[in-house]
């Protein structure tokens, strides 16, 4: 199954619009952030060149995302980062063995199909009943970027000169393929496919003041 990664600009023309489709989600995020003594999701003044348009930036399939999460957990726990042809019991066992470690990871502890990353620095993903009911753990873009940079060399990526994703030409369907599909450039091609999309989204979002959502 596939998903798109969308950038949602946190500009006043969108956030303060009565037609903002993310208004309810932002209210939940702000309540959860406040409960953890964190500031609300920032809202920026409109500037020329930055609109309130929501746009897709990349796409990947969920399995590639889990490949990447597996690689991150392996390097984090000092286990050999080895390629696999498919996800099996070893990944589930890894999550069970290092559940507490996984719960502290912005990359790993996040729903595949919903939820958001916001441009606020906090140590570990935020989880509460309201978030789980609406879309899953809330992640920090700063934390996600750090973790992507940590796993990059293990899957053959120089994060100082990252690959550029091909933006989706159209929204993907849940059961359809991701656009573009993962390449065949070596044993970690699927991990790199997911990494490239997430990294591009995190860099753009932090640079322009956006949140990242999965759809």
ZANU-846478 format. One record per atom (N, C-alpha, C): x, y, z; residue number from 1. Coordinates in steps of 0.02 Angstrom, whole numbers. Example, Ala and Ser with C-alpha at 12.3 -4.5 7.8 and 13.67 -1.06 7.14 Angstrom:
BEGIN
       u       v       w  num
     660    -284     390    1
     615    -225     390    1
     660    -165     390    1
     642    -112     354    2
     684     -53     357    2
     645       2     394    2
This chain:
BEGIN
       u       v       w  num
      42     -59       0    1
       0       0       0    1
      44      62       0    1
      19     116     -29    2
      58     176     -39    2
      29     236      -2    2
      71     286       9    3
      47     348      39    3
      86     407      10    3
      55     465      12    4
      89     527      -8    4
     111     564      55    4
     164     604      47    5
     186     649     100    5
     168     719      77    5
     131     754     120    6
     106     821     103    6
     137     873     148    6
     151     931     119    7
     172     990     157    7
     112    1034     169    7
     101    1052     232    8
      46    1096     250    8
      76    1160     278    8
      78    1214     239    9
     108    1277     263    9
      70    1304     324    9
     107    1322     375   10
      77    1348     436   10
      74    1424     432   10
      43    1448     379   11
      37    1521     369   11
     -33    1543     389   11
     -38    1606     408   12
    -102    1630     434   12
    -159    1626     384   12
    -143    1632     318   13
    -197    1630     269   13
    -231    1562     267   13
    -195    1509     287   14
    -226    1443     291   14
    -251    1429     362   14
    -208    1438     412   15
    -224    1418     480   15
    -285    1456     507   15
    -289    1520     491   16
    -343    1562     518   16
    -404    1565     472   16
    -401    1528     417   17
    -458    1527     372   17
    -515    1485     403   17
    -577    1509     398   18
    -633    1469     425   18
    -642    1403     387   18
    -611    1398     328   19
    -616    1337     289   19
    -555    1292     296   19
    -512    1306     344   20
    -452    1266     353   20
    -470    1194     369   20
    -452    1146     325   21
    -471    1076     337   21
    -432    1044     394   21
    -379    1078     417   22
    -337    1050     470   22
    -351    1083     538   22
    -403    1123     542   23
    -417    1160     603   23
    -427    1113     663   23
    -466    1062     655   24
    -479    1015     710   24
    -415     979     730   24
    -376     958     681   25
    -313     923     696   25
    -266     970     734   25
    -260    1032     712   26
    -215    1079     746   26
    -237    1092     817   26
    -302    1094     830   27
    -326    1104     898   27
    -305    1045     942   27
    -309     985     916   28
    -288     926     953   28
    -213     927     966   28
    -174     945     914   29
    -101     949     922   29
     -83    1000     975   29
    -114    1058     973   30
     -98    1111    1021   30
    -115    1090    1093   30
    -171    1055    1101   31
    -190    1032    1168   31
    -139     981    1194   31
    -117     936    1150   32
     -67     886    1170   32
       0     918    1185   32
      20     967    1144   33
      83    1002    1156   33
      81    1040    1223   33
      24    1074    1236   34
      17    1111    1299   34
      21    1064    1359   34
      -8    1004    1353   35
      -6     956    1408   35
      65     932    1422   35
     110     941    1374   36
     180     922    1384   36
     224     984    1392   36
     192    1040    1411   37
     229    1103    1424   37
     269    1126    1363   37
     240    1116    1304   38
     272    1137    1242   38
     231    1193    1209   38
     262    1234    1168   39
     225    1288    1135   39
     178    1260    1082   39
     128    1299    1061   40
      82    1276    1009   40
     116    1273     941   40
      83    1242     894   41
     108    1240     826   41
     115    1312     801   41
     174    1331     775   42
     184    1401     756   42
     142    1419     694   42
     122    1482     692   43
      87    1509     635   43
     127    1568     609   43
     141    1569     544   44
     184    1620     515   44
     143    1668     472   44
     166    1729     469   45
     133    1778     427   45
     146    1763     354   45
      96    1775     314   46
     103    1763     242   46
     159    1807     214   46
     200    1777     170   47
     252    1813     134   47
     245    1798      60   47
     262    1845      17   48
     259    1832     -55   48
     302    1771     -73   48
     274    1728    -113   49
     309    1667    -132   49
     290    1607     -91   49
     256    1618     -35   50
     234    1563       7   50
     158    1568      15   50
     123    1522     -14   51
      50    1523     -11   51
      26    1476      43   51
     -39    1471      49   52
     -68    1424      96   52
     -87    1359      62   52
     -59    1347       3   53
     -77    1286     -34   53
     -43    1225      -3   53
     -82    1173       5   54
     -57    1109      28   54
     -32    1070     -33   54
      28    1042     -29   55
      56    1010     -88   55
      91     944     -71   55
      86     895    -117   56
     124     833    -107   56
     197     845    -124   56
     242     813     -87   57
     313     821    -102   57
     346     756    -121   57
     319     700     -98   58
     348     635    -114   58
     297     580     -99   58
     314     520    -119   59
     270     462    -105   59
     313     400     -98   59
     289     354     -57   60
     322     288     -51   60
     270     238     -27   60
     289     175     -31   61
     245     123      -6   61
     263     109      67   61
     213      86     104   62
     222      74     175   62
     277      24     190   62
     284     -26     147   63
     334     -77     160   63
     404     -47     158   63
     417      -1     111   64
     482      32     109   64
     494      72     172   64
     441     104     198   65
     447     141     260   65
     467      95     318   65
     437      36     320   66
     456     -12     373   66
     526     -38     364   66
     549     -46     302   67
     619     -64     290   67
     665     -12     321   67
     648      51     310   68
     689     106     336   68
     687     106     412   68
     628      97     442   69
     623      95     514   69
     664      37     543   69
     663     -19     510   70
     703     -77     531   70
     777     -60     532   70
     801     -29     478   71
     872     -10     474   71
     890      38     529   71
     846      86     544   72
     861     134     596   72
     866     100     664   72
     820      55     679   73
     822      20     743   73
     884     -24     749   73
     904     -56     695   74
     963     -98     697   74
    1025     -59     714   74
    1035      -2     680   75
    1096      38     695   75
    1092      69     764   75
    1032      86     786   76
    1024     118     851   76
    1040      70     908   76
    1027       6     897   77
    1037     -44     949   77
    1102     -83     938   77
    1145     -57     894   78
    1212     -86     881   78
    1208    -157     853   78
    1156    -170     814   79
    1151    -234     779   79
    1170    -223     706   79
    1193    -276     672   80
    1214    -268     602   80
    1156    -244     558   80
    1168    -194     518   81
    1117    -169     472   81
    1123    -208     407   81
    1081    -258     401   82
    1083    -303     344   82
    1021    -295     301   82
    1028    -301     235   83
     969    -296     191   83
     926    -359     196   83
     863    -352     180   84
     817    -410     178   84
     775    -406     115   84
     750    -463      94   85
     707    -466      35   85
     634    -454      53   85
     617    -460     117   86
     548    -450     138   86
     545    -442     213   86
     492    -412     236   87
     483    -402     308   87
     452    -464     338   87
     484    -489     389   88
     459    -549     421   88
     460    -543     496   88
     467    -599     529   89
     465    -601     601   89
     522    -564     634   89
     578    -555     599   90
     635    -522     631   90
     619    -449     646   90
     580    -417     603   91
     561    -347     615   91
     513    -342     674   91
     464    -386     677   92
     418    -387     734   92
     454    -402     799   92
     502    -449     795   93
     541    -465     854   93
     584    -406     876   93
     611    -370     828   94
     651    -310     843   94
     609    -258     880   94
     547    -247     856   95
     503    -199     888   95
     485    -221     959   95
     475    -286     969   96
     458    -312    1035   96
     518    -307    1083   96
     577    -325    1059   97
     637    -324    1101   97
     656    -253    1122   97
     646    -206    1076   98
     668    -137    1090   98
     609     -90    1087   98
     553    -111    1118   99
     492     -71    1115   99
     503      -1    1145   99
     536       2    1202  100
     546      67    1235  100
     589     113    1190  100
     640      84    1158  101
     682     123    1112  101
     641     146    1053  101
     599     102    1026  102
     557     120     969  102
     509     176     986  102
     482     175    1046  103
     433     226    1067  103
     465     295    1074  103
     531     298    1077  104
     565     363    1081  104
     586     389    1014  104
     572     352     961  105
     595     371     894  105
     540     406     854  105
     556     464     828  106
     508     501     786  106
     497     466     719  106
     548     432     695  107
     542     395     632  107
     500     332     640  107
     513     296     694  108
     481     230     703  108
     411     236     732  108
     403     278     785  109
     340     278     822  109
     292     328     792  109
     263     309     735  110
     218     353     699  110
     172     309     656  110
     109     329     650  111
      64     291     607  111
      87     296     534  111
      74     244     496  112
      93     244     425  112
      49     290     383  112
     -14     292     399  113
     -63     320     354  113
     -92     387     377  113
     -71     412     434  114
    -101     474     461  114
     -53     504     512  114
     -75     560     542  115
     -33     592     591  115
      12     644     559  115
      53     677     599  116
      91     733     574  116
     158     740     610  116
     203     776     576  117
     265     800     605  117
     262     876     604  117
     277     908     660  118
     272     981     666  118
     340    1011     678  118
     350    1075     658  119
     416    1108     665  119
     428    1134     735  119
     426    1089     783  120
     440    1105     853  120
     489    1053     879  120
     537    1074     918  121
     586    1028     946  121
     559     997    1010  121
     553     931    1012  122
     539     895    1074  122
     572     827    1070  122
     585     799    1129  123
     630     741    1134  123
     602     678    1104  123
     539     662    1118  124
     511     599    1095  124
     440     610    1069  124
     415     566    1027  125
     347     575    1000  125
     296     582    1057  125
     245     623    1044  126
     192     633    1093  126
     134     587    1076  126
     110     552    1127  127
      55     505    1118  127
       4     516    1173  127
     -59     523    1154  128
    -113     524    1203  128
    -176     498    1168  128
    -229     492    1206  129
    -290     462    1178  129
    -319     503    1120  129
    -317     569    1127  130
    -345     612    1074  130
    -305     605    1010  130
    -238     603    1015  131
    -197     594     956  131
    -208     526     924  131
    -211     474     964  132
    -221     407     937  132
    -289     402     902  132
    -339     437     927  133
    -405     434     897  133
    -408     474     832  133
    -364     523     825  134
    -369     568     767  134
    -317     555     713  134
    -263     520     730  135
    -213     509     678  135
    -147     480     701  135
    -138     472     765  136
     -77     440     789  136
     -28     487     823  136
      30     460     843  137
      80     500     878  137
      99     563     840  137
     115     615     877  138
     138     678     847  138
     214     680     851  138
     245     690     793  139
     318     689     790  139
     347     759     780  139
     411     765     798  140
     449     827     788  140
     488     821     723  140
     484     872     681  141
     524     873     619  141
     598     875     635  141
     617     910     688  142
     687     913     708  142
     712     843     727  142
     671     807     766  143
     690     739     786  143
     692     692     727  143
     643     697     682  144
     643     655     622  144
     705     667     580  144
     724     729     570  145
     783     744     529  145
     846     716     561  145
     853     722     626  146
     912     694     660  146
     916     618     649  146
     860     584     654  147
     860     512     646  147
     874     491     574  147
     848     528     527  148
     862     514     457  148
     937     523     442  148
     966     574     470  149
    1038     585     460  149
    1079     530     494  149
    1055     504     550  150
    1091     451     585  150
    1092     386     546  150
    1037     369     513  151
    1033     306     477  151
    1061     311     406  151
    1068     371     380  152
    1088     381     310  152
    1150     341     290  152
    1207     346     326  153
    1266     310     303  153
    1259     234     302  153
    1214     208     343  154
    1204     136     347  154
    1167     109     286  154
    1134     152     250  155
    1098     130     190  155
    1126     161     127  155
    1187     187     132  156
    1222     211      74  156
    1204     281      51  156
    1185     325      98  157
    1166     394      80  157
    1212     443     115  157
    1235     493      78  158
    1271     549     107  158
    1219     605     119  158
    1201     616     182  159
    1148     664     194  159
    1169     736     179  159
    1235     748     170  160
    1258     814     150  160
    1243     827      76  160
    1234     772      38  161
    1217     778     -33  161
    1162     728     -48  161
    1102     740     -22  162
    1049     689     -26  162
    1019     684     -96  162
     993     625    -112  163
     957     618    -175  163
     893     660    -174  163
     869     678    -232  164
     809     719    -238  164
     751     675    -260  164
     695     677    -223  165
     638     634    -242  165
     602     662    -303  165
     571     618    -340  166
     528     639    -394  166
     459     651    -364  166
     433     712    -371  167
     369     729    -340  167
     313     690    -374  167
     263     670    -336  168
     206     634    -365  168
     171     675    -418  168
     153     643    -473  169
     116     679    -525  169
      42     683    -508  169
      20     639    -463  170
     -50     639    -442  170
     -53     602    -375  170
    -105     615    -335  171
    -111     577    -272  171
    -115     502    -285  171
     -82     464    -243  172
     -85     392    -249  172
    -149     365    -216  172
    -169     307    -238  173
    -224     273    -204  173
    -195     227    -151  173
    -235     211    -101  174
    -210     170     -46  174
    -183     104     -70  174
    -217      73    -117  175
    -197       8    -141  175
    -150      12    -201  175
    -138      72    -227  176
     -98      80    -287  176
     -24      85    -272  176
      17      86    -324  177
      90      92    -315  177
     109     163    -298  177
     165     170    -263  178
     191     236    -249  178
     223     263    -313  178
     222     327    -322  179
     254     359    -380  179
     311     403    -355  179
     373     391    -377  180
     394     336    -419  180
     406     274    -377  180
     408     215    -407  181
     423     154    -368  181
     495     153    -345  181
     508     112    -295  182
     577     106    -271  182
     621      80    -326  182
     684     105    -328  183
     730      84    -381  183
     762      17    -366  183
     806      -2    -410  184
     842     -65    -402  184
     917     -52    -396  184
     934       0    -359  185
    1003      22    -355  185
    1038      -6    -293  185
    1036     -72    -286  186
    1071    -102    -231  186
    1026    -130    -177  186
    1056    -162    -127  187
    1017    -199     -76  187
     974    -154     -31  187
     991     -90     -25  188
     951     -45      18  188
     910       5     -22  188
     890     -15     -83  189
     854      32    -126  189
     787      54     -96  189
     753       8     -63  190
     687      26     -36  190
     694      72      25  190
     745      59      66  191
     758     103     122  191
     774     174      97  191
     815     178      44  192
     834     243      17  192
     774     278     -14  192
     729     240     -44  193
     668     269     -74  193
     627     305     -21  193
     615     273      36  194
     576     305      90  194
     615     362     122  194
     681     351     131  195
     723     403     162  195
     722     467     121  195
     727     461      56  196
     731     519      12  196
     668     562      18  196
     610     530      19  197
     548     567      25  197
     541     602      92  197
     556     566     146  198
     550     595     213  198
     600     652     223  198
     660     642     200  199
     712     693     209  199
     694     757     172  199
     671     750     109  200
     652     809      70  200
     594     846     104  200
     546     808     131  201
     489     839     166  201
     512     875     228  201
     556     845     267  202
     579     877     330  202
     618     940     316  202
     662     939     266  203
     702     998     249  203
     657    1055     225  203
     611    1040     180  204
     566    1091     154  204
     522    1120     210  204
     495    1075     251  205
     449    1097     303  205
     483    1142     354  205
     544    1125     374  206
     580    1166     422  206
     602    1232     391  206
     616    1231     326  207
     639    1291     293  207
     584    1342     281  207
     523    1317     270  208
     469    1363     253  208
     415    1369     306  208
     421    1331     360  209
     372    1334     414  209
     308    1296     396  209
     315    1231     387  210
     259    1188     370  210
     258    1128     417  210
     202    1094     419  211
     200    1029     450  211
     195     977     394  211
     214     916     411  212
     213     861     363  212
     159     811     384  212
     117     792     338  213
      65     743     352  213
      69     686     303  213
      49     627     326  214
      43     568     283  214
     -29     564     260  214
     -38     546     197  215
    -106     538     170  215
    -108     480     122  215
